[in-house]
Amino acid sequence: MKENDKEFLEYVVKALVDNPNDVKLDRTVDEMGVLISLTVNPADMGKIIGRMGNTAKAIRTLLRIIGMKNNARVNLKINEPEGSTRPMSNPSSSMKTVDQAMEDLKGI
């Protein structure tokens, strides 16, 4: 496959981000196929993930197509930056408690 998948991914990702010099790709091959690990500047994570993950899904789909063309399974792992926090997946957990809301009102 000669790393065509890695070159393609590098081209696409660098075109999307504001900090192309911070893009790092690591390609490993094992019995499961090809795994490409992507690391970008934390400020560019939103551009790579996209709304509701649509950009990341599209990139993964394109990589799978390249893999099928070359009879290989290609997977993409997007490394999360150090110190980042994910919002809770449960929307009700982000709601304030009554006590927190009362404290906010006192400050007004």
Secondary structure, DSSP 8 states (H G I E B T S, - for coil): -TTHHHHHHHHHHHHH-S-GGG-EEEEEEETTEEEEEEE--GGGHHHHH-GGGHHHHHHHHHHHHHHHHTT--EEEEE---TT-----SSGGGGS--HHHHHHHHHT-
